[in-house]
Amino acid sequence: MFDRIREAWDRSRTARRTGAARDGDTGGGSRSHNLFEAAAAYVSACVDDDQDRIDEAAGRVSPEALSFGVNELACRAVIALARERDVPPQDVARALLGLPGS
C-alpha cells in the first residue's frame, strides 16, 4: 500500500515539476492543477452533491493524485477537529463515521 502511495506521490511531484517548467514559473499562462486544490474542490462538490463540479474536479488530476489529496484533506480535517475538541484523532474519526467509541 505504501508503495502505491509513494508511486502516486512521485508521479504527482513529477507532473508538478513538469508543469512548473512548462509554465516558466512566471505565474502567467496556464498552470498545472494543484492536487490539493482539486481535492478540496472535489470534496466540497461531493458535499453539495454537484455532479458537474465533481466531474470537473476529478478531471483536473490523475485518480491516484486525487485519492492522495482527498486522503490528506481527511487526515488534516480529523487532526484539526481533534485539536479543537481536545480529543484523540481516533475518537473524532469514529464519531464522523458514526461508529461507537473505542
Secondary structure, DSSP 8 states (H G I E B T S, - for coil): -HHHHHHHHHHHHHHHHHHHHHHTTSS-S-----HHHHHHHHHHHHHHT-HHHHHHHHTTS-HHHHHHHHHHHHHHHHHHHHHHHTS-HHHHHHHHTT----
